[in-house]
Amino acid sequence: MEPENQTRVSEFLLLGFSQDPEHQPILFGLFLFMFVTTLLGNLLIILAISCDPHLHTPMYFFLSNLSFADICFTSTTVPKMLLNIQTWSKSITYAGCITQMYFFMVFGGMDTFLLTVMAYDRFVAICHPLHYPVIMNPCLCGLLVLVSWFISLSYSLIQTLLILRLSFCTNWVIPHFYCELAQALMLACSDTLVNHILQYVVTGLLGIFPFSGILFSYTRIVSSILTIPSAFGKYKAFSTCASHLSVVSLFYGTGLGVYLSPDASSWRGMIASLMYTVVTPMLNPFIYSLRNRDIKRALQKVLRRTLYVQ
């Protein structure tokens, strides 16, 4: 590549879903609704778990961390998209793009690890119920969350530092609604071999190992449930992990839709990304609250307390 074709980029352009001015108010209202719903739903889950001593258990500890990660995951992309729609601008600064990519990888990784840890928690609860309080002690629960944070932060930092060494050509247009790593690498003029190798290796490791752990946990869970003699006992055991299984299916289903899409910048690819980054975090509180009596009871207490104070 000739030196004159390389320059220090100051900003990128995010094309988003549509460039038609008539569609902008509709898109703004839709994404604002989803963002506010995500914030309120996950904040209520965190508040309900924090205020109810009966929910101070490993399962709900991990759920509150998942809700926090979902809030941050959505907040990484949606506010900037809303701002661009409102101001009729598609630009994002170079520093803003790098920052968005970093936190997107951090909280996306946290979601993956927390879902895996929650699967292990259900495995211990159903397959080893008598040893559950001993195995899932507060120290282990805190350690599992800290390790998840450490891995997510470390990988994201390494990937971000590798991006910072790249130089970009005069084409700074990203055909997406956020700074997606693969799309940004396609704009680089310098050699991206190391970036792509790290991306494929870590994506494989962070995808295969956690998913394998979830599959192993649920294989053992199903085997244990089938040995329960009564139908009511089977239903009660399965109901304790039904919500988590629904969230895992939604998260990995939409995630696979993103990474298996032949063209992430196509309309279908961006819809898959929207489901993965916005819709899934929005639906998680509803899945857990609608299928969980303890959460519903805690939410009712919080709402009654709020109305009483007012």
C-alpha positions as a Python dict, from the first residue, in 0.01 Angstrom:
ca = {
    (1, 'M'): (0, 0, 0),
    (2, 'E'): (139, 342, -94),
    (3, 'P'): (219, 575, 196),
    (4, 'E'): (2, 851, 54),
    (5, 'N'): (-302, 625, 77),
    (6, 'Q'): (-255, 588, 452),
    (7, 'T'): (-349, 850, 706),
    (8, 'R'): (-426, 888, 1072),
    (9, 'V'): (-799, 842, 1103),
    (10, 'S'): (-985, 1085, 1330),
    (11, 'E'): (-1334, 938, 1301),
    (12, 'F'): (-1541, 658, 1147),
    (13, 'L'): (-1885, 670, 990),
    (14, 'L'): (-2149, 423, 1111),
    (15, 'L'): (-2406, 369, 836),
    (16, 'G'): (-2663, 209, 1067),
    (17, 'F'): (-2986, 50, 951),
    (18, 'S'): (-3121, 312, 713),
    (19, 'Q'): (-3016, 640, 554),
    (20, 'D'): (-3375, 733, 468),
    (21, 'P'): (-3479, 1043, 672),
    (22, 'E'): (-3837, 912, 697),
    (23, 'H'): (-3718, 603, 885),
    (24, 'Q'): (-3513, 790, 1147),
    (25, 'P'): (-3800, 884, 1387),
    (26, 'I'): (-3929, 525, 1379),
    (27, 'L'): (-3583, 382, 1446),
    (28, 'F'): (-3521, 635, 1724),
    (29, 'G'): (-3850, 551, 1899),
    (30, 'L'): (-3795, 176, 1863),
    (31, 'F'): (-3438, 174, 1996),
    (32, 'L'): (-3522, 419, 2275),
    (33, 'F'): (-3807, 194, 2388),
    (34, 'M'): (-3584, -115, 2386),
    (35, 'F'): (-3303, 66, 2568),
    (36, 'V'): (-3529, 204, 2844),
    (37, 'T'): (-3699, -136, 2881),
    (38, 'T'): (-3360, -305, 2913),
    (39, 'L'): (-3242, -57, 3176),
    (40, 'L'): (-3560, -69, 3385),
    (41, 'G'): (-3601, -446, 3363),
    (42, 'N'): (-3246, -531, 3463),
    (43, 'L'): (-3230, -260, 3730),
    (44, 'L'): (-3548, -399, 3885),
    (45, 'I'): (-3395, -747, 3890),
    (46, 'I'): (-3083, -615, 4065),
    (47, 'L'): (-3292, -410, 4310),
    (48, 'A'): (-3523, -701, 4390),
    (49, 'I'): (-3232, -937, 4458),
    (50, 'S'): (-3050, -677, 4670),
    (51, 'C'): (-3355, -594, 4885),
    (52, 'D'): (-3480, -948, 4950),
    (53, 'P'): (-3262, -1155, 5190),
    (54, 'H'): (-3428, -1474, 5063),
    (55, 'L'): (-3265, -1413, 4725),
    (56, 'H'): (-2911, -1385, 4862),
    (57, 'T'): (-2817, -1722, 4713),
    (58, 'P'): (-2559, -1819, 4448),
    (59, 'M'): (-2817, -1845, 4169),
    (60, 'Y'): (-2949, -1493, 4224),
    (61, 'F'): (-2600, -1355, 4288),
    (62, 'F'): (-2501, -1467, 3939),
    (63, 'L'): (-2831, -1339, 3798),
    (64, 'S'): (-2771, -990, 3941),
    (65, 'N'): (-2424, -989, 3783),
    (66, 'L'): (-2576, -1098, 3451),
    (67, 'S'): (-2829, -814, 3471),
    (68, 'F'): (-2549, -565, 3538),
    (69, 'A'): (-2348, -700, 3243),
    (70, 'D'): (-2657, -678, 3019),
    (71, 'I'): (-2712, -313, 3114),
    (72, 'C'): (-2351, -231, 3030),
    (73, 'F'): (-2357, -443, 2713),
    (74, 'T'): (-2655, -255, 2573),
    (75, 'S'): (-2526, 82, 2695),
    (76, 'T'): (-2210, 28, 2492),
    (77, 'T'): (-2387, 61, 2157),
    (78, 'V'): (-2743, 196, 2183),
    (79, 'P'): (-2685, 547, 2334),
    (80, 'K'): (-2440, 638, 2057),
    (81, 'M'): (-2681, 505, 1795),
    (82, 'L'): (-2965, 713, 1945),
    (83, 'L'): (-2744, 1021, 1951),
    (84, 'N'): (-2649, 976, 1585),
    (85, 'I'): (-3012, 934, 1482),
    (86, 'Q'): (-3121, 1239, 1682),
    (87, 'T'): (-2842, 1465, 1551),
    (88, 'W'): (-2858, 1332, 1194),
    (89, 'S'): (-2492, 1237, 1224),
    (90, 'K'): (-2322, 907, 1153),
    (91, 'S'): (-1978, 988, 1287),
    (92, 'I'): (-1797, 836, 1582),
    (93, 'T'): (-1451, 948, 1687),
    (94, 'Y'): (-1154, 713, 1655),
    (95, 'A'): (-1117, 703, 2033),
    (96, 'G'): (-1492, 649, 2072),
    (97, 'C'): (-1486, 360, 1826),
    (98, 'I'): (-1193, 189, 1998),
    (99, 'T'): (-1359, 240, 2337),
    (100, 'Q'): (-1687, 98, 2210),
    (101, 'M'): (-1513, -210, 2071),
    (102, 'Y'): (-1328, -265, 2400),
    (103, 'F'): (-1634, -253, 2624),
    (104, 'F'): (-1842, -449, 2374),
    (105, 'M'): (-1591, -735, 2398),
    (106, 'V'): (-1570, -704, 2779),
    (107, 'F'): (-1942, -728, 2848),
    (108, 'G'): (-2009, -975, 2567),
    (109, 'G'): (-1747, -1202, 2722),
    (110, 'M'): (-1897, -1151, 3068),
    (111, 'D'): (-2238, -1264, 2943),
    (112, 'T'): (-2079, -1581, 2804),
    (113, 'F'): (-1892, -1667, 3123),
    (114, 'L'): (-2179, -1583, 3358),
    (115, 'L'): (-2419, -1806, 3164),
    (116, 'T'): (-2162, -2087, 3194),
    (117, 'V'): (-2120, -2030, 3567),
    (118, 'M'): (-2498, -2027, 3611),
    (119, 'A'): (-2521, -2361, 3428),
    (120, 'Y'): (-2263, -2506, 3668),
    (121, 'D'): (-2463, -2369, 3961),
    (122, 'R'): (-2778, -2548, 3836),
    (123, 'F'): (-2575, -2866, 3781),
    (124, 'V'): (-2455, -2867, 4143),
    (125, 'A'): (-2802, -2779, 4276),
    (126, 'I'): (-2977, -3063, 4091),
    (127, 'C'): (-2708, -3332, 4074),
    (128, 'H'): (-2549, -3273, 4418),
    (129, 'P'): (-2821, -3105, 4626),
    (130, 'L'): (-2684, -3219, 4964),
    (131, 'H'): (-2340, -3072, 4893),
    (132, 'Y'): (-2471, -2757, 4723),
    (133, 'P'): (-2421, -2516, 5020),
    (134, 'V'): (-2066, -2644, 5069),
    (135, 'I'): (-1962, -2641, 4702),
    (136, 'M'): (-2127, -2313, 4603),
    (137, 'N'): (-1995, -2118, 4900),
    (138, 'P'): (-1962, -1736, 4886),
    (139, 'C'): (-1586, -1754, 4826),
    (140, 'L'): (-1623, -1977, 4521),
    (141, 'C'): (-1908, -1765, 4380),
    (142, 'G'): (-1705, -1447, 4416),
    (143, 'L'): (-1398, -1617, 4266),
    (144, 'L'): (-1594, -1737, 3962),
    (145, 'V'): (-1720, -1385, 3892),
    (146, 'L'): (-1373, -1234, 3944),
    (147, 'V'): (-1214, -1486, 3706),
    (148, 'S'): (-1482, -1408, 3448),
    (149, 'W'): (-1403, -1036, 3476),
    (150, 'F'): (-1028, -1099, 3455),
    (151, 'I'): (-1049, -1308, 3138),
    (152, 'S'): (-1292, -1068, 2969),
    (153, 'L'): (-1088, -760, 3056),
    (154, 'S'): (-757, -922, 2957),
    (155, 'Y'): (-870, -1047, 2618),
    (156, 'S'): (-1042, -720, 2535),
    (157, 'L'): (-735, -519, 2634),
    (158, 'I'): (-503, -734, 2421),
    (159, 'Q'): (-735, -711, 2120),
    (160, 'T'): (-769, -334, 2164),
    (161, 'L'): (-392, -281, 2188),
    (162, 'L'): (-346, -478, 1867),
    (163, 'I'): (-604, -256, 1694),
    (164, 'L'): (-424, 59, 1807),
    (165, 'R'): (-113, -38, 1610),
    (166, 'L'): (-308, -50, 1282),
    (167, 'S'): (-320, 228, 1026),
    (168, 'F'): (-635, 294, 821),
    (169, 'C'): (-696, 393, 461),
    (170, 'T'): (-916, 676, 338),
    (171, 'N'): (-1227, 458, 356),
    (172, 'W'): (-1356, 505, 712),
    (173, 'V'): (-1712, 383, 658),
    (174, 'I'): (-1833, 97, 880),
    (175, 'P'): (-2153, -55, 737),
    (176, 'H'): (-2296, -134, 1080),
    (177, 'F'): (-2475, 37, 1370),
    (178, 'Y'): (-2175, 3, 1604),
    (179, 'C'): (-1798, -36, 1576),
    (180, 'E'): (-1783, -406, 1502),
    (181, 'L'): (-1433, -555, 1525),
    (182, 'A'): (-1437, -754, 1201),
    (183, 'Q'): (-1571, -457, 1004),
    (184, 'A'): (-1303, -227, 1147),
    (185, 'L'): (-1026, -473, 1059),
    (186, 'M'): (-1144, -473, 698),
    (187, 'L'): (-1069, -99, 678),
    (188, 'A'): (-708, -133, 793),
    (189, 'C'): (-424, -78, 548),
    (190, 'S'): (-158, -245, 763),
    (191, 'D'): (-118, -618, 822),
    (192, 'T'): (-406, -762, 1028),
    (193, 'L'): (-291, -1125, 1035),
    (194, 'V'): (-215, -1123, 1409),
    (195, 'N'): (-552, -957, 1481),
    (196, 'H'): (-743, -1216, 1281),
    (197, 'I'): (-555, -1508, 1437),
    (198, 'L'): (-625, -1377, 1787),
    (199, 'Q'): (-988, -1309, 1697),
    (200, 'Y'): (-1049, -1660, 1562),
    (201, 'V'): (-856, -1837, 1838),
    (202, 'V'): (-1013, -1647, 2127),
    (203, 'T'): (-1361, -1650, 1972),
    (204, 'G'): (-1327, -2026, 1936),
    (205, 'L'): (-1202, -2069, 2293),
    (206, 'L'): (-1454, -1830, 2448),
    (207, 'G'): (-1730, -1986, 2241),
    (208, 'I'): (-1646, -2357, 2245),
    (209, 'F'): (-1532, -2405, 2604),
    (210, 'P'): (-1817, -2218, 2776),
    (211, 'F'): (-2075, -2375, 2545),
    (212, 'S'): (-1924, -2719, 2606),
    (213, 'G'): (-1948, -2655, 2980),
    (214, 'I'): (-2314, -2561, 2945),
    (215, 'L'): (-2386, -2872, 2735),
    (216, 'F'): (-2208, -3095, 2986),
    (217, 'S'): (-2398, -2941, 3278),
    (218, 'Y'): (-2737, -2984, 3113),
    (219, 'T'): (-2657, -3336, 2997),
    (220, 'R'): (-2593, -3433, 3357),
    (221, 'I'): (-2897, -3234, 3474),
    (222, 'V'): (-3128, -3413, 3230),
    (223, 'S'): (-2984, -3749, 3335),
    (224, 'S'): (-3047, -3669, 3701),
    (225, 'I'): (-3400, -3543, 3636),
    (226, 'L'): (-3491, -3863, 3448),
    (227, 'T'): (-3401, -4069, 3757),
    (228, 'I'): (-3657, -3884, 3971),
    (229, 'P'): (-3956, -4120, 4013),
    (230, 'S'): (-4244, -3872, 4042),
    (231, 'A'): (-4365, -3646, 3762),
    (232, 'F'): (-4401, -3356, 4006),
    (233, 'G'): (-4041, -3401, 4120),
    (234, 'K'): (-3921, -3392, 3760),
    (235, 'Y'): (-4124, -3079, 3689),
    (236, 'K'): (-3997, -2904, 4002),
    (237, 'A'): (-3634, -2988, 3921),
    (238, 'F'): (-3664, -2878, 3559),
    (239, 'S'): (-3844, -2556, 3651),
    (240, 'T'): (-3539, -2440, 3851),
    (241, 'C'): (-3329, -2426, 3533),
    (242, 'A'): (-3593, -2356, 3266),
    (243, 'S'): (-3537, -1979, 3272),
    (244, 'H'): (-3160, -2015, 3241),
    (245, 'L'): (-3198, -2264, 2956),
    (246, 'S'): (-3427, -2019, 2775),
    (247, 'V'): (-3173, -1736, 2815),
    (248, 'V'): (-2886, -1960, 2698),
    (249, 'S'): (-3083, -2066, 2389),
    (250, 'L'): (-3166, -1704, 2306),
    (251, 'F'): (-2810, -1579, 2365),
    (252, 'Y'): (-2628, -1850, 2173),
    (253, 'G'): (-2894, -1873, 1903),
    (254, 'T'): (-2867, -1505, 1817),
    (255, 'G'): (-2489, -1509, 1868),
    (256, 'L'): (-2447, -1791, 1618),
    (257, 'G'): (-2670, -1595, 1381),
    (258, 'V'): (-2418, -1309, 1395),
    (259, 'Y'): (-2103, -1515, 1346),
    (260, 'L'): (-2247, -1756, 1090),
    (261, 'S'): (-2392, -1475, 879),
    (262, 'P'): (-2204, -1463, 545),
    (263, 'D'): (-2207, -1082, 550),
    (264, 'A'): (-2230, -911, 891),
    (265, 'S'): (-2292, -576, 722),
    (266, 'S'): (-2599, -700, 534),
    (267, 'W'): (-2950, -627, 658),
    (268, 'R'): (-2982, -987, 783),
    (269, 'G'): (-2646, -965, 961),
    (270, 'M'): (-2737, -640, 1135),
    (271, 'I'): (-3074, -781, 1245),
    (272, 'A'): (-2889, -1079, 1395),
    (273, 'S'): (-2652, -837, 1572),
    (274, 'L'): (-2949, -637, 1700),
    (275, 'M'): (-3106, -952, 1845),
    (276, 'Y'): (-2776, -1044, 2008),
    (277, 'T'): (-2682, -703, 2151),
    (278, 'V'): (-3018, -539, 2229),
    (279, 'V'): (-3315, -775, 2218),
    (280, 'T'): (-3161, -1055, 2427),
    (281, 'P'): (-3061, -827, 2721),
    (282, 'M'): (-3409, -670, 2703),
    (283, 'L'): (-3588, -1007, 2723),
    (284, 'N'): (-3375, -1163, 2998),
    (285, 'P'): (-3554, -988, 3290),
    (286, 'F'): (-3893, -1094, 3153),
    (287, 'I'): (-3781, -1455, 3113),
    (288, 'Y'): (-3652, -1473, 3470),
    (289, 'S'): (-3938, -1282, 3631),
    (290, 'L'): (-4227, -1449, 3448),
    (291, 'R'): (-4106, -1801, 3528),
    (292, 'N'): (-3982, -1739, 3882),
    (293, 'R'): (-4213, -1694, 4179),
    (294, 'D'): (-3935, -1569, 4407),
    (295, 'I'): (-3839, -1291, 4166),
    (296, 'K'): (-4204, -1194, 4113),
    (297, 'R'): (-4264, -1181, 4488),
    (298, 'A'): (-3950, -970, 4542),
    (299, 'L'): (-4049, -733, 4260),
    (300, 'Q'): (-4394, -690, 4412),
    (301, 'K'): (-4234, -599, 4745),
    (302, 'V'): (-4008, -342, 4577),
    (303, 'L'): (-4298, -187, 4387),
    (304, 'R'): (-4520, -174, 4698),
    (305, 'R'): (-4238, -14, 4895),
    (306, 'T'): (-4184, 243, 4620),
    (307, 'L'): (-4554, 330, 4603),
    (308, 'Y'): (-4573, 352, 4982),
    (309, 'V'): (-4280, 597, 4995),
    (310, 'Q'): (-4444, 813, 4728),
}
